[in-house]
Amino acid sequence: MNTYRTAADNAAQRVEDMRQVIVRIDDALRRLDQLLDALQPALPGKLRVEWRLVGVRGEGEDRRTLTPQVVKWLRKNNESVWWSVALRKGTASRSRRRSKDFEANSEAVSKVCQEVDRLLDKRARIGTLLQRFSSGVGGLLPATLHWLDEMESMLDKIQRPAANPQSKGEV
């Protein structure tokens, strides 16, 4: 039995398992966002979960990814212009409004925010693991493939003369 193939199959399965966990976390975050929307009035300070482009735009390469974040909705002096501001990680439950308008469902919103923070943390940790794996493989793979190409070329040069004993081989 080829242990490398087994290890590669296991690694591929683990990566797929982590991808499935992220999909399930994203589904749970969407459901929690719907709860946040239903539990809070449409007033400044309302918390929601939004998917935003996060990351770096490189030269010719866009490394941004859609990432869920907790945002607080704001409005300027009762005008019709609204905007959202992303909150720091792990601060959703502390950032919820506690004014009279938000008091009715305060406990439920607090629990939902705690779950959102936990899911975002788990999602970020899985994403970090996947990024490290990808970087490790990405760094090793090109050099290994180049080396294998050179080795196979050298083997071809050696095998050609061995197959035809009349000619002299070059190494």
N, C-alpha and C positions, 0 to 999 in steps of 0.2 A: 504494500500500500504506500502510495506517495504521500509522505507527511506534509510536504510543502503544498501540495494541492489541497489537502485537508485543511491546512492552516489558512490558505487563501480562500477556500470556500467558507470557512468559519468567519473570517474577517469580512467577507462580502455579506454574509448573513447578518453579522452584527451591525454593519453600516445600514443595511436595509431595515433592521429592527429599530435603529435610532431614527431613521427617516420616518418610519411609521409612528413612532412616539411623538415626533415633532408635528406630524399631521394631526394626531389626536389632541395634542396640546393646543394647536391653533383652532381646532373645532371647539374645544372647551373655552378658549378665550373669546371666540365669537359669541358663544352662548352667554358668557358672563358679561360681555359688552351689551348684549340685548337686555340683560337684567339691570345693568347700570342705567341704561337709557330709560327703562320703565320705572325704576325706583326713584329717580331724581327729576325735579322740575326743570323745565327748559329755561334755566337762569344761569348767569355767569357763575363759574365755579363748578359746573357739572363735570364729572369725570367720565371719560370714555376710553376705550381701547381702539387705537388706530394703527394701521400698518403704514409705516413710513420708510422712505429710502434712507438707509443708514450705511455709512462707509465712506470710502475715498474714491474720487474720480482720478484715475491715473492718466498718464499721457496716452491717449488712444485706447485706454481700457477703463471701463466703468466697473468698479468693484463694489458698487452699492448693492444692497439686498433689501428686500421688503422685510421689515422687522416690526413686530408688534410692540407698541409702547403705550403707557398710560398718559393721557393728555388731559389738561384742564381747559375747558372752554371759557373764553373771556369775551367781553363786549365793552365798547367804549361809551360811557355815559348814555345808556339806553338808546344808542344809535342802532341801526340795522346791520352794522358791520361786526361780524364775529370772527374770531381766530382761535386757534388752539396752541397751547404751549406744552411741549413734552416735559414730563416730570422725571426727576432722577429715579434710578432703579430703586425699588424697595420702599418708595415713599407714598404709594397710593393711599393706604389707609390713614396715614397721618395728614394727607393733603385734602381729604374730603371736607366739604363745607359742613359747618355745625350751626348755621344760622337757623332761625325759625322756619324759613321756607323749606329747608332740607331736613328738618327734625323728624318728620313722620316716619321715614324709613332709614333713619340714621344707623341703627344696629345692623340691618340687613346690608346696607351699602358698605359698612365697615367689614363685614364678613366676606362679601364679594371682593372687596379690594384686597383683603388678605390672601384670598385664593388667587387672584390675578397676580399679585406679587410673587407668590410661590411658583406659579406656572411659568412666569417670565424668567425667574431665576433658574428653574430646571431647564427651560428651553435654551437659555444662554449657556449653561454648562454643557449641554449636549452639543450645541453649536461649536463651542471651543474645542471639545474632543474631536469632532469631525474636521475642524480646521487644522488641528495639529496633525491628525492622521494624513489629511490631504497634503499638507506641507511636507511632511516626512517622506511620503511616497513621491511627491512631485520633485523633491530634491534628489532622491536616489535614482529614480527611473531613467531620466535622460542620459546620465553618465553610464549607467549599467547597459542601456540599449546601445550606446555608442561603442562601448567596450565589446559587447557581444558581436556587433557588426564587424569590428576589426578582427576579432578572433575567428569568426566564421570565414572571413576573407582569407586569412592566413591558412586555415585548414583546407580551404578549396585549393590554394596554391600547392600545398603539400600533397594532397590527394590526387591531383591531376597527373603529376609525374609518376606516382605510385601505381596508378591505373595503367599507365603506358610506360613500361620499363625502358623503352628505347630512348626516351628523351631525358635530359638532365633537369632536375628539379631546382627551383629557386625558393628560398625561404626568406 
